Amino acid sequence: MKTNVSHQPLCRLLSTLAAATALLAGCATPAGAPPSRDVSTVSDQSEGQRRAQLRLELASAYFTRGQTATALDEVKVALVAWPEFTEAYNLRGLIYASMGEGNLATESFKRALQLKPGDADTLHNYAWFLCREKRFAQAEAMFLEALAQPQYRDATRTLLARGVCQARDGRWAEAEQTLTRSYELDPANPATAVNLTEVLVRRGQYERARFYIRRVNDVPEQVNAQTLWLAVRIEHKLGQSERAREMGSMLSQRFPQSPEALLFERGQFDEQ
């Protein structure tokens, strides 16, 4: 099953890199006043922490551009400056995963969770890595743990990844439920709508699938060969031959070199 989640930002699969902060010691207070803690800001970081944060921001930018070796070098420098930098281990795990270094990726994610147990970003990334490794039961446990974290703000992202993973495991009914929930929370996300459409097609729910893919294709910026091909297949399954030809012509005109256009020309409507 295709998904925009693995390389797109989601569906983004990179962790949000929060600024690292250090806890303040109690500030001096007038005699008799209760001790208090100030709000921690960047100025409270050590020089090593600030240097590590800068290096991690560079690493993230390089990784986003596909420069994995350079990104890894920057992460290494960040960890020399701040050996307990959780977000650096998290990103290192993503980098190693993209390089096919499974053992090193696992080691990185586990180290991040040792430093910050229950970190939802790390749990999400580790879960997606496990899914790509087809370790579906472990991935499901990690996704659920991420979603269980209090005040987790990226639940829609994790629900999307979890739904895609369930689909990869052939658990279509569960995938439909999970992706539907993600869509309810963020109906403007085209990656969720496309993946939910794919699942509904697999389950033979063509009318519902038509609803979701039409919403995607109604936004010009979201249209691509995959979304048009989905629409063609759905109209074909519903017996709407004229509508299927219309969408297929649009596919061939706009994306003539795409694999989907070739499938349409061959009449291979059941091909993914």
HELIX and SHEET records of a PDB file:
HELIX    1   1 VAL A   42  ASP A   44  5                                   3    
HELIX    2   2 GLU A   47  THR A   64  1                                  18    
HELIX    3   3 THR A   68  ALA A   81  1                                  14    
HELIX    4   4 THR A   86  SER A   98  1                                  13    
HELIX    5   5 GLY A  102  LEU A  115  1                                  14    
HELIX    6   6 ALA A  120  ARG A  132  1                                  13    
HELIX    7   7 PHE A  136  LEU A  147  1                                  12    
HELIX    8   8 ALA A  155  ARG A  168  1                                  14    
HELIX    9   9 TRP A  172  LEU A  185  1                                  14    
HELIX   10  10 PRO A  190  ARG A  202  1                                  13    
HELIX   11  11 TYR A  206  ASN A  217  1                                  12    
HELIX   12  12 PRO A  220  GLN A  222  5                                   3    
HELIX   13  13 ALA A  225  LYS A  237  1                                  13    
HELIX   14  14 SER A  241  ARG A  254  1                                  14    
HELIX   15  15 PRO A  259  ARG A  266  1                                   8    
END                                                                             
